[in-house]
Amino acid sequence: LSLSLARCLSLAVSRSLSLARCLSLSLSLSLAVSRSLSLARCLSLSLAVSRCLSLAVFGAFSEVVLAQERSTGKMFAVKCIPKKALKGKESSIENEITVLRKIKHENIVALEDIYESSNHLYLIMQLVSGGELFDRIVEKGFYTEKDASTLIRQVLDAVDYLHKLGIVHRDLKPENLLYFNPQDESKIMISDFGLSKMEGSGDVMSTACGTPGYVAPEVLAQKPYSKAVDCWSIGVIAYILLCGYPPFYDENDSKLFEQILKADYEFDAPYWDDISDSAKDFIGSLMEKDPAKRFTCDQALRHPWIAGDTALCKNIHESVSRQIRKNFAKSKWRVRLNVW
């Protein structure tokens, strides 16, 4: 992390990024980056860009700008982190970088490069432009169990890869699942490794972290936990993909946590009447209260709903999209808490 921004901008270095070209503005990269333009400002300057690109929202202490590699024209997302915001959080960003450098998977947003200036740290990330998971589902005119199964299979494959590397994501949720491009058959990408952790890194995982509605019971109980927490979160995501509402919800956090601790969820009529028993069995295998009995990613990948032909092809778009619009405008489901 010792490269200066001047070296980053030099043509002699491997990349020379141009925000000006990306946004058709008369700004040099040095000016744009030194000011650390917010994602919102960048996109507001170009209607074409704002319509075709949807990036992850601001992190806890960083912002994202767009950049273009001059030599190839390839687009990147640049995560700009002010060093003054890193004070006391150095281990968090070091952990994220360590994890990202180990990862190379077609369904995980890649870290391409790192640069450093006197005031900022810049993570050059693979650009994904297809938008968030829920937005795409709502926009579709046709959506089935089979579509949900295909999505979850990709997530399972990527998380299984992480787990085999000893990496636990710890914050899997729909907002961190992005489409690679706007095409209908686009693959899904996992993003945001800010809370990820290496198993066996010397300390026991027991910190309550993640996003409340998606965390496993053992996390809320502040017990030592393992990669099984990711499998629970995938179960919650699968549940939502098939009905459009969360398995656990209460305006009161204490009551919400109580539901999760008891694994108290239902397959409510009429929303689940047209959903296969195989899908319900799959979800139940992941949303198992006891982490020792919970399916691993490898087991889930071999379930008939994923590996077989039990996922139904009936159109459930109207019901699911209506519930997504109703339930996920609530900002509290989008808030990540590092420690409760």
C-alpha positions as CSV (number, residue, x, y, z in Angstrom):
1,L,0.0,0.0,0.0
2,S,3.0,2.3,-0.5
3,L,2.3,3.5,-4.0
4,S,1.7,7.2,-4.2
5,L,-1.2,8.8,-6.1
6,A,1.4,10.4,-8.4
7,R,2.7,7.0,-9.4
8,C,-0.9,5.8,-9.8
9,L,-1.5,8.6,-12.3
10,S,1.7,8.1,-14.2
11,L,1.5,6.6,-17.7
12,A,4.4,4.4,-16.7
13,V,2.3,2.7,-14.2
14,S,0.0,-0.2,-15.2
15,R,-3.1,2.0,-15.2
16,S,-4.0,5.6,-15.9
17,L,-7.5,6.2,-14.9
18,S,-9.7,9.0,-16.3
19,L,-12.9,10.0,-14.5
20,A,-13.1,13.0,-16.9
21,R,-13.5,10.7,-19.9
22,C,-15.9,8.4,-18.1
23,L,-18.2,11.3,-17.3
24,S,-17.5,13.5,-20.3
25,L,-16.4,16.3,-18.1
26,S,-13.5,18.7,-18.4
27,L,-12.0,17.4,-15.1
28,S,-8.6,15.7,-14.8
29,L,-8.4,12.5,-12.8
30,S,-6.1,14.2,-10.3
31,L,-8.7,16.9,-9.6
32,A,-11.6,14.5,-9.5
33,V,-10.0,12.0,-7.3
34,S,-8.3,14.5,-5.0
35,R,-11.8,15.9,-4.3
36,S,-13.1,12.3,-3.8
37,L,-16.3,12.9,-5.7
38,S,-19.2,11.1,-4.2
39,L,-21.0,8.4,-6.3
40,A,-24.2,10.5,-6.2
41,R,-22.4,13.5,-7.6
42,C,-20.6,11.5,-10.3
43,L,-23.8,9.9,-11.5
44,S,-25.8,13.1,-11.4
45,L,-23.4,14.6,-13.9
46,S,-24.3,12.1,-16.6
47,L,-27.8,10.8,-17.2
48,A,-26.5,8.0,-19.5
49,V,-24.3,6.7,-16.8
50,S,-26.8,7.0,-14.0
51,R,-29.3,5.0,-16.0
52,C,-27.0,2.1,-17.0
53,L,-24.9,1.8,-13.8
54,S,-26.0,0.9,-10.4
55,L,-23.2,0.6,-7.8
56,A,-23.2,-0.4,-4.2
57,V,-24.3,2.4,-1.8
58,F,-21.8,4.2,0.4
59,G,-19.9,2.1,2.9
60,A,-19.5,3.1,6.5
61,F,-16.6,5.3,5.8
62,S,-16.0,5.3,2.0
63,E,-17.4,6.4,-1.3
64,V,-17.3,5.1,-4.8
65,V,-16.5,6.8,-8.1
66,L,-16.3,5.6,-11.7
67,A,-13.0,5.4,-13.6
68,Q,-11.9,4.3,-17.0
69,E,-8.6,2.7,-18.0
70,R,-7.1,4.9,-20.8
71,S,-5.3,2.1,-22.5
72,T,-8.3,-0.3,-22.8
73,G,-11.3,1.8,-22.2
74,K,-12.3,-0.6,-19.5
75,M,-14.5,0.7,-16.7
76,F,-13.8,0.3,-13.0
77,A,-15.4,1.3,-9.6
78,V,-12.9,3.0,-7.3
79,K,-13.6,2.8,-3.6
80,C,-12.2,6.0,-2.1
81,I,-11.4,5.7,1.6
82,P,-10.2,8.9,3.5
83,K,-7.3,7.9,5.7
84,K,-8.6,10.1,8.5
85,A,-11.7,7.9,8.5
86,L,-9.6,4.8,9.0
87,K,-8.2,5.8,12.4
88,G,-9.2,3.0,14.7
89,K,-10.5,1.0,11.8
90,E,-7.2,0.0,10.2
91,S,-7.7,-3.6,10.9
92,S,-11.1,-3.6,9.2
93,I,-9.8,-2.4,5.8
94,E,-6.7,-4.5,6.1
95,N,-8.9,-7.5,6.7
96,E,-11.1,-6.6,3.7
97,I,-8.0,-6.3,1.4
98,T,-6.5,-9.5,2.7
99,V,-9.7,-11.4,1.9
100,L,-10.2,-9.8,-1.5
101,R,-6.7,-10.6,-2.6
102,K,-7.3,-14.3,-2.0
103,I,-10.5,-14.4,-4.0
104,K,-10.9,-15.1,-7.7
105,H,-14.4,-16.4,-8.6
106,E,-16.8,-15.5,-11.5
107,N,-19.6,-14.7,-9.0
108,I,-17.5,-12.4,-6.7
109,V,-16.7,-8.8,-7.4
110,A,-12.9,-8.7,-7.8
111,L,-10.3,-6.4,-6.4
112,E,-8.2,-5.3,-9.4
113,D,-5.6,-3.0,-7.8
114,I,-4.8,-0.8,-4.9
115,Y,-3.3,2.7,-4.8
116,E,-2.5,5.1,-2.0
117,S,-2.0,8.9,-1.6
118,S,-1.2,10.9,1.4
119,N,-4.9,11.4,2.2
120,H,-6.7,8.5,0.6
121,L,-6.6,4.7,-0.1
122,Y,-8.1,3.7,-3.4
123,L,-9.4,0.2,-4.1
124,I,-9.8,-0.4,-7.8
125,M,-12.8,-2.8,-8.1
126,Q,-14.3,-4.7,-10.9
127,L,-17.4,-2.8,-12.1
128,V,-20.7,-4.5,-12.1
129,S,-23.5,-2.6,-13.9
130,G,-26.6,-4.7,-13.7
131,G,-28.2,-3.3,-10.6
132,E,-29.4,-4.8,-7.3
133,L,-31.2,-8.2,-7.1
134,F,-34.6,-6.9,-5.9
135,D,-34.7,-4.1,-8.5
136,R,-34.2,-6.6,-11.3
137,I,-36.9,-9.0,-10.0
138,V,-39.4,-6.2,-9.8
139,E,-38.6,-5.1,-13.3
140,K,-39.1,-8.6,-14.7
141,G,-42.4,-9.5,-16.3
142,F,-41.9,-13.2,-15.7
143,Y,-40.2,-14.8,-12.6
144,T,-40.3,-18.4,-11.4
145,E,-39.0,-20.7,-8.7
146,K,-36.5,-21.9,-11.3
147,D,-35.2,-18.4,-11.6
148,A,-34.8,-18.2,-7.8
149,S,-33.1,-21.6,-7.8
150,T,-30.6,-20.5,-10.5
151,L,-29.8,-17.3,-8.5
152,I,-29.3,-19.2,-5.3
153,R,-27.1,-21.9,-7.0
154,Q,-24.7,-19.1,-8.1
155,V,-24.6,-17.7,-4.6
156,L,-24.0,-21.1,-3.1
157,D,-21.2,-21.9,-5.5
158,A,-19.4,-18.6,-4.7
159,V,-19.9,-19.0,-0.9
160,D,-18.8,-22.7,-1.1
161,Y,-15.6,-21.4,-2.8
162,L,-15.1,-18.8,0.0
163,H,-15.7,-21.4,2.8
164,K,-13.1,-23.8,1.2
165,L,-10.7,-20.9,1.4
166,G,-11.6,-20.4,5.1
167,I,-13.4,-17.2,4.4
168,V,-16.7,-16.3,6.1
169,H,-18.6,-13.4,4.5
170,R,-20.8,-12.6,7.5
171,D,-23.0,-10.1,5.7
172,L,-24.8,-11.9,2.9
173,K,-28.0,-10.1,2.0
174,P,-29.9,-9.1,-1.2
175,E,-28.3,-5.6,-1.3
176,N,-24.9,-7.3,-1.6
177,L,-26.0,-9.4,-4.6
178,L,-25.5,-7.4,-7.8
179,Y,-26.0,-8.3,-11.4
180,F,-22.9,-8.3,-13.5
181,N,-24.5,-6.5,-16.5
182,P,-28.0,-5.4,-17.6
183,Q,-28.5,-8.4,-19.8
184,D,-31.4,-10.8,-19.0
185,E,-29.1,-13.8,-18.5
186,S,-26.5,-11.8,-16.4
187,K,-24.7,-13.7,-13.7
188,I,-25.1,-12.6,-10.0
189,M,-22.1,-11.1,-8.1
190,I,-21.4,-11.1,-4.4
191,S,-20.0,-7.8,-3.1
192,D,-19.0,-6.0,0.2
193,F,-16.4,-8.0,2.2
194,G,-16.1,-5.4,4.9
195,L,-17.3,-7.8,7.6
196,S,-15.7,-10.9,6.2
197,K,-13.4,-13.0,8.3
198,M,-10.8,-15.7,7.9
199,E,-11.5,-18.8,9.9
200,G,-8.5,-19.9,12.1
201,S,-7.1,-16.3,12.0
202,G,-6.3,-16.6,15.7
203,D,-9.5,-15.3,17.4
204,V,-12.8,-17.0,17.8
205,M,-15.7,-15.5,15.8
206,S,-18.3,-14.3,18.3
207,T,-18.8,-10.6,17.5
208,A,-22.5,-9.8,16.7
209,C,-22.2,-8.3,13.2
210,G,-24.1,-8.3,10.0
211,T,-27.6,-7.0,9.1
212,P,-30.3,-7.9,11.7
213,G,-32.9,-9.7,9.5
214,Y,-30.3,-12.0,7.9
215,V,-28.1,-13.0,10.9
216,A,-28.1,-16.6,12.3
217,P,-29.4,-17.3,15.8
218,E,-26.0,-18.1,17.2
219,V,-24.7,-14.7,16.1
220,L,-27.5,-13.0,18.1
221,A,-26.8,-15.3,21.0
222,Q,-23.2,-14.0,20.9
223,K,-22.0,-17.6,20.9
224,P,-18.9,-18.7,19.0
225,Y,-19.9,-19.3,15.4
226,S,-18.6,-20.6,12.1
227,K,-19.2,-20.4,8.3
228,A,-22.6,-21.9,9.0
229,V,-23.8,-18.3,9.6
230,D,-23.5,-17.7,5.8
231,C,-25.7,-20.7,5.1
232,W,-28.4,-19.4,7.3
233,S,-28.3,-16.0,5.5
234,I,-28.6,-17.8,2.1
235,G,-31.7,-19.5,3.5
236,V,-33.2,-16.2,4.4
237,I,-32.4,-14.8,0.9
238,A,-34.0,-17.9,-0.7
239,Y,-37.1,-17.4,1.4
240,I,-37.5,-13.8,0.4
241,L,-36.9,-14.7,-3.3
242,L,-39.9,-17.0,-3.3
243,C,-42.5,-14.8,-1.5
244,G,-41.1,-11.2,-1.4
245,Y,-41.2,-10.6,2.3
246,P,-38.8,-11.5,5.1
247,P,-39.2,-14.6,7.3
248,F,-38.7,-12.5,10.4
249,Y,-40.0,-9.0,11.0
250,D,-41.0,-6.7,13.8
251,E,-40.7,-3.0,14.3
252,N,-39.3,-3.8,17.8
253,D,-35.7,-5.1,17.5
254,S,-36.0,-7.2,20.7
255,K,-39.0,-9.0,19.3
256,L,-37.3,-9.4,15.9
257,F,-34.3,-11.0,17.6
258,E,-36.5,-13.2,19.7
259,Q,-38.1,-14.6,16.5
260,I,-34.7,-15.3,15.0
261,L,-33.3,-16.9,18.1
262,K,-36.3,-19.3,18.1
263,A,-36.1,-19.8,14.3
264,D,-39.8,-18.8,14.4
265,Y,-40.9,-18.5,10.8
266,E,-43.8,-19.9,8.7
267,F,-44.7,-20.6,5.1
268,D,-47.8,-18.4,5.1
269,A,-50.8,-18.9,2.9
270,P,-51.6,-17.7,0.3
271,Y,-48.1,-16.6,-0.5
272,W,-46.6,-20.0,-0.3
273,D,-49.5,-22.1,-1.7
274,D,-48.0,-22.3,-5.2
275,I,-44.4,-22.9,-4.0
276,S,-43.1,-26.5,-4.1
277,D,-42.5,-28.6,-1.1
278,S,-38.9,-29.1,-2.4
279,A,-38.3,-25.3,-2.1
280,K,-39.6,-25.3,1.5
281,D,-37.5,-28.3,2.4
282,F,-34.4,-26.6,0.9
283,I,-35.1,-23.4,2.9
284,G,-35.7,-25.4,6.1
285,S,-32.4,-27.2,5.6
286,L,-30.5,-23.9,5.6
287,M,-32.7,-22.0,8.2
288,E,-32.0,-24.7,10.8
289,K,-31.5,-23.3,14.3
290,D,-28.8,-25.8,15.2
291,P,-25.7,-24.9,13.1
292,A,-24.4,-28.4,13.5
293,K,-27.5,-29.7,11.7
294,R,-27.7,-26.9,9.2
295,F,-26.9,-27.7,5.5
296,T,-23.4,-26.7,4.3
297,C,-23.1,-25.0,0.9
298,D,-21.9,-28.3,-0.5
299,Q,-25.0,-30.1,0.8
300,A,-27.3,-27.3,-0.4
301,L,-25.8,-27.5,-3.9
302,R,-26.8,-31.2,-4.0
303,H,-30.4,-30.6,-2.9
304,P,-32.9,-31.5,-5.7
305,W,-34.3,-27.9,-5.7
306,I,-30.8,-26.7,-6.8
307,A,-29.3,-29.8,-8.6
308,G,-32.5,-31.4,-9.8
309,D,-35.7,-30.4,-11.5
310,T,-38.0,-29.8,-8.6
311,A,-38.0,-26.0,-8.9
312,L,-41.3,-25.1,-10.5
313,C,-41.7,-22.9,-13.6
314,K,-44.9,-21.2,-12.7
315,N,-44.9,-17.4,-13.0
316,I,-44.9,-16.0,-9.4
317,H,-43.8,-12.5,-10.5
318,E,-46.9,-10.5,-9.6
319,S,-47.1,-11.8,-6.0
320,V,-43.4,-11.6,-5.3
321,S,-42.7,-8.2,-6.8
322,R,-45.7,-6.7,-5.0
323,Q,-44.4,-8.0,-1.7
324,I,-40.8,-6.8,-2.5
325,R,-42.1,-3.3,-3.2
326,K,-44.2,-3.3,0.0
327,N,-41.6,-4.7,2.4
328,F,-38.2,-3.6,1.2
329,A,-38.7,0.1,1.0
330,K,-38.1,-0.1,4.7
331,S,-34.7,1.4,5.3
332,K,-34.1,-0.6,8.5
333,W,-33.7,-3.8,6.5
334,R,-30.9,-2.0,4.7
335,V,-28.9,-0.9,7.7
336,R,-25.9,-2.9,8.7
337,L,-24.9,-2.9,12.4
338,N,-21.3,-3.9,13.2
339,V,-22.0,-4.6,16.8
340,W,-25.3,-4.7,18.7
